[in-house]
Amino acid sequence: MIGLIFVSIFMILMGGSIFLTCRFFKKGKNVKKLILGQIASFFFILAFCSLSTVYVSAQGAESNNAKVTTEQQTVQTQDTSSKGWGYLAMGLAIGLTCLGTGLAVSSAASAAIGATSEDPKLFSKYLIIVALAEGVSVFGFLVSIFIYGAIS
């Protein structure tokens, strides 16, 4: 349950970052500053995911410390540690695929707009290319769901 909350918070932060970047781009802000802002938000969200894995690992180990023997405690600590790494893997799967998707869509969409302005018949071909680039983030989301199913 708590993992789902962290994934939801991650998605909200990432969506907000992308929304603000698009909004500032439409207002004519400097593109280099927007890219640096996206990179900074990526590292902020990565730090959030890292801290959340530490928190989840600490909560799991803390709640069971008083009731288990030394042998069981070692197994339990390893189990919560692997869950923490799983949550980190989920965050990286979504974060890195969204970062790659953003870079791919930015270059493919600008090329598609330029080519469409010269020959409007090419619009559907370039639309497919842009959609394929966006599909990468869907795969990252699916991988994170599979990881969540494996660690739950």
Buried (B, 14 or more C-beta within 10 A) or exposed (E): EEBEEBBEBBBEBBEEBBEBBEEBEEEEEEEEEBBEBBEEBBEEBBEBBBEBBEBBBEEBBEEBEEEEEEEEBEEBBEBBBEBBBBBBBBBBBBBBBBBBBBEBBBEBBEEBEEBBEEEEEEEEEBBEBBEEBBEBBEEBBEBBBEBBEEBE
